[in-house]
Amino acid sequence: MAESVRVLLTEDEVDKRIKELGEAISRDYEGETVHLVCVLKGGVFFMCELAKRITVPVTMDFMSASSYGSSTKSSGVVKIVKDLDEPLKDRHVIIVEDIVDSGRTLSYLIKMLGDREPASIKLCTLLDKPERRVTDVKVDYTGFEIPDEFVVGYGLDYDQRYRNLPYIGVVEFN
């Protein structure tokens, strides 16, 4: 089965919105340092671009979690594949994610990381699919709310492909 990719959000639209998110975070954390926690792999493109647009001091760390295993449907069981390298105690943490859909993984991560005693913990996502939510998750900074379509680009993939697209596209199966 072949697929094609239709543009949903252009590179310019994504760039402009990330700049706005960086400005909002910079205002909210004026006089503080923010510690960005990237959820790999998809979040890395977004986090790097976001960090460049935040004007307060930034530190970063990376983690990888999975609730899919080898399936395309979430199992509901979250597995930490790579944990953080640094402690979170007394830090202002922002979890940076490419997309929030069911909310299961992020709900688990927010509770787990919150137990590590950060000064604060917030969630920033490039894309949000609220109609897919099965677990309540508060998103503090949202790039775009999108419909329930299979999207790729800007870190999001289909079978490890299309992550490098500079825009957000919808996979259409022909």
N, C-alpha and C positions, 0 to 999 in steps of 0.2 A: 504494500500500500504506500503510495507516494503522498507527500504532504507539501503544502505551500504555506507561506507566512504572510498574513495581511497586517499592515501597520495599524496599531490601535492608538499609540501615543508616539509622536515624532521625537527625534533626538532633541530638538529645540524645546519642545514642551517638557520633556523630562529634565533637561538642564535647568530651565527656568524654575521649575518646582523644587528641585534640590537646592537651588540658591535660596529660595524662600524658606525652606525648612532650616537651612543653615542659619539664616538670619533670625528665625524664631528661637532656635536653640541658643544662639549667642545672646539674645535678649534675656531669655529665661534663666540663663546660668551666668549672667554678668558677675564678674568677681570670683568665679569658681573655676575649677577644672572639671571637665566631663570625661568620663571613662566609657568609651564606646566598646561594646561587646558585639562582635560580628558573629552571626550564625552562618556558618559555612555550608555549602559553597556559594549558594546564590547571593548572599548578602554582601559579598566582598566588593563587587563593582560599585554598588550603592554606597557602602560605607566609605570607600576611598574618596568618592566624589563629594559626599557629605562632609567628611572631615576637612577637606580643602576649603569648604565654605563656612566653617565655624571659626569665629574670631577669638573665642576664649581658648585657654590651653586645653589640649586634647591628648589623652592617652588611649591606647587601644589594646584589645585582646581578642582572641578568636576561640570559638568553640563549635563543635559539630554534634548535632543530635539528629536522630532518625526515628520516625514512627511508621515507616513504610516497609522496611525489610526489602524483599525482592518483589513486592507487589506494587501496583499503582494506586491502591487504596490504603489509607491509614489503618494500621493495626490497633491504634489507640494506646499502644505500649511504647513509651519513649525510651530510647537507648542513647546514652551519652557516648559518642564515638571519640570525641576529643574534648577534654575539659579545659578550663582556663589555666593559664600559666601563673597569674597573679591573684592575690587576695582582693576581695571587694570591700572589706571593712572600711566604713566611713567615706567611701567614694560615691560620687554622683554618677550612677550607672545609667546608660541608655543602651538598651538592647536594639541592635540594628538588624532588620530582617528585610528580605526582598519582598515577601508576600505573606499576608495573614489570610488563611482561609478557614479551616475547621476551628482553629484556636487551641487544639489539644496540646501540641508541642509547646507553644508559647505559654500557655497557662501553667504547664509543668515547669518550664524554665524560669518563669517569673517567681514562682513559689520557691524553687530550689535556690535561685540566686538571691532572693530576698532573705533566705535563712542564713546567708553569709554576712549579714549585717551591713549592707551598704547604707550610706547617708540617705540615698533616694534611689528609686529604680523606675525607669520609664521605658516605654516602647515606641520605637520609630520604625515605620514600614514604608517602603516605596509604594506598594500596592496593597489594597484591602478589598477582600471579597466578603462583605458582611452577610450576604445571603447564604454562604456556605458554613457559617458559624454553628458549631454544635456545643462549644464551650465558651462561656462569656470571658472575653479578654478586652481590657481597656487599652485602646491604641491612643497614645498621647500625641504623636505626630504622624500624620498620614499624607503621603504624596498624592495618591489618586485612589478613589473608590472606583472599582471596575466591576463589570458584569461577570457572571459565572461562565467564563470562557477559558480555554487552555492557552496560557500566555507564555511567551519566551522572550529572550533578549535581556540585556542589561543584567546578566547574571542568571536569569531563569533559563532552564534547559528543557529540552525534550530528548531523552536518551543521551544526555551529555552533549547535545549539539545546540547551537544557536545562542549560547551564553554570551558570545562576543558581539552580538548585534547591538548597535548603539541606540536602539529604540525598543519599544515594547510592541510585540506583534502577537497576533492570534494564529495558532496553528490550525490550519484547515486541511482535513484529510480528504484527498481526491478519490 
